[in-house]
Amino acid sequence: MAEETPTVQREGPPPAEPSAAPASRDEAAELRREKEELLTRLKYLQAEFENYRKRAERDTETILKFAHETLLTRLLPVVDELDAAVARLEGTAGDGVRMVRDNLLKALREAGLQEIPARGLPFDPYLMDCVQRVQDKDSKEGVVKEVVRKGYRYHDRVVRPAQVVVNGEGEADG
């Protein structure tokens, strides 16, 4: 019988061939580079998504804040007509109309509508339209003498500029 010589078994990976070492280093470097690229892209995507979420949130808040603007704008002529009716009705005949107008104005104020103050203030072209200029030596130049039609703003937007008569020389702007 032939005698067998015991072979020594090694544990672990087989010895690397000399040409395999540089290739595995290149592969490892390539994998690291690819991992860093993917991580960078992931971070950019996360930042873009966070910006999108914040922008969508702001847009939603703006839409909700100004959702009633069209309705309020359409109610302004009704308020004008009620003001005219109250001015012409005398005594107790105007009390009912006055109450309706006051309740409507209260509801509009609660919704965010505000009257633009104009009479006696300097003319502001961002809030007012000058429909006429008059000369009055008792008033300062550029001061609003009379409000022809009230102006309103809804939150921070002007929904209708006030139409005013301004003291001073020159042509009307509006």
C-alpha positions in Angstrom: 0.0 0.0 0.0 1.2 3.3 -0.8 1.6 5.7 2.0 -0.1 9.0 1.6 1.6 12.1 2.8 -0.6 14.4 4.8 -1.4 17.7 3.1 -1.7 20.8 5.1 -5.0 22.6 4.8 -4.9 26.4 5.2 -7.8 28.3 6.5 -8.8 31.6 4.9 -8.6 32.8 1.3 -6.2 31.2 -1.1 -3.0 33.2 -1.7 -3.5 35.9 -4.2 -1.7 35.8 -7.4 0.7 38.7 -8.0 -1.3 40.0 -10.9 -4.7 39.9 -9.0 -3.6 42.4 -6.3 -3.5 45.6 -8.5 -6.8 44.6 -10.2 -8.6 44.2 -6.8 -7.2 47.6 -5.7 -8.5 49.2 -8.8 -11.9 47.6 -8.3 -12.0 48.7 -4.7 -11.1 52.3 -5.7 -13.7 52.2 -8.4 -16.4 50.9 -6.0 -15.4 53.6 -3.4 -15.7 56.3 -6.1 -19.1 54.9 -7.3 -20.3 54.8 -3.6 -19.3 58.4 -3.1 -21.0 59.5 -6.3 -24.2 57.7 -5.3 -24.1 59.2 -1.8 -23.6 62.7 -3.3 -26.5 62.2 -5.7 -28.7 60.9 -2.8 -27.8 64.0 -0.7 -28.7 66.3 -3.7 -32.0 64.5 -4.2 -32.8 64.8 -0.5 -32.1 68.5 -0.6 -34.2 69.0 -3.7 -37.1 67.1 -2.2 -36.9 69.1 1.0 -36.9 72.4 -1.1 -39.9 71.1 -3.1 -41.8 70.2 0.1 -41.1 73.6 1.6 -42.1 75.4 -1.7 -45.3 73.3 -1.9 -46.1 74.2 1.7 -45.6 77.9 1.0 -47.8 77.7 -2.1 -50.5 76.0 -0.2 -50.5 78.6 2.5 -50.7 81.4 -0.1 -53.6 79.7 -1.9 -55.4 79.3 1.4 -54.6 82.8 2.5 -56.0 84.4 -0.7 -58.8 81.8 -1.5 -61.5 84.4 -0.8 -60.0 87.3 -2.7 -62.3 86.9 -5.8 -65.4 86.7 -3.7 -64.4 89.7 -1.6 -63.6 91.7 -4.7 -67.0 90.9 -6.2 -68.7 92.1 -3.0 -67.0 95.5 -3.0 -69.6 97.1 -5.4 -72.3 95.8 -3.0 -70.6 97.6 -0.1 -70.3 100.8 -2.3 -74.1 100.6 -3.1 -74.9 100.1 0.6 -72.7 103.1 1.6 -74.5 105.2 -1.0 -77.9 104.1 0.2 -77.1 104.8 3.9 -75.8 108.3 2.9 -79.1 109.1 1.2 -81.6 107.6 3.6 -82.4 109.8 6.6 -83.8 109.0 10.0 -85.0 105.6 10.9 -85.5 104.6 7.3 -81.8 104.0 6.9 -81.3 102.1 10.1 -82.0 98.7 8.6 -79.8 99.3 5.6 -77.1 100.7 8.0 -77.3 97.5 10.1 -76.9 95.3 7.0 -73.9 97.3 5.8 -72.3 97.2 9.2 -72.8 93.4 9.5 -71.4 92.9 6.0 -68.4 95.1 6.7 -67.7 93.2 9.9 -67.8 89.9 8.1 -65.5 91.2 5.4 -63.0 92.6 8.0 -63.0 89.2 9.8 -62.1 87.6 6.5 -59.1 89.9 6.2 -60.4 92.8 4.1 -59.2 96.3 5.2 -60.2 99.7 4.1 -57.3 101.8 2.8 -57.2 105.1 4.7 -56.8 108.0 2.4 -58.5 111.3 3.3 -56.0 113.8 4.7 -53.0 111.6 4.0 -50.2 112.1 1.5 -51.0 110.6 -1.9 -49.6 107.1 -2.3 -49.6 105.8 -5.9 -49.3 102.2 -4.7 -52.6 102.5 -2.8 -54.5 105.2 -4.6 -55.5 106.4 -8.0 -55.7 110.2 -8.5 -58.8 111.0 -10.5 -58.6 114.8 -10.1 -56.3 117.5 -8.8 -57.6 120.7 -7.2 -56.0 123.8 -5.9 -56.6 124.5 -2.2 -54.4 126.9 -0.3 -55.6 125.6 3.0 -54.1 122.1 2.4 -50.6 120.9 1.8 -49.5 120.0 -1.7 -50.0 116.2 -2.5 -52.5 115.6 0.3 -55.8 113.7 -0.4 -58.7 116.1 -0.2 -61.5 113.7 -1.0 -62.1 110.0 -1.5 -64.3 109.4 -4.6 -64.3 105.6 -4.1 -62.9 103.7 -1.1 -60.0 101.4 -1.6 -59.4 98.0 0.0 -56.6 95.6 0.6 -56.9 91.9 1.4 -54.2 90.9 3.8 -51.1 92.5 2.2 -52.5 92.9 -1.4 -54.4 95.9 -2.8 -57.6 94.5 -4.3 -58.9 97.9 -5.2 -57.0 101.2 -5.0 -58.8 104.2 -3.5 -59.8 106.8 -6.1 -59.0 110.2 -4.7 -58.9 113.9 -5.3 -55.5 115.4 -4.5 -54.5 118.9 -3.7 -51.9 120.3 -6.1 -51.1 121.4 -9.6 -50.9 119.1 -12.6 -52.9 116.4 -14.4 -54.7 113.6 -12.7 -52.6 110.4 -12.7 -55.4 107.9 -13.1 
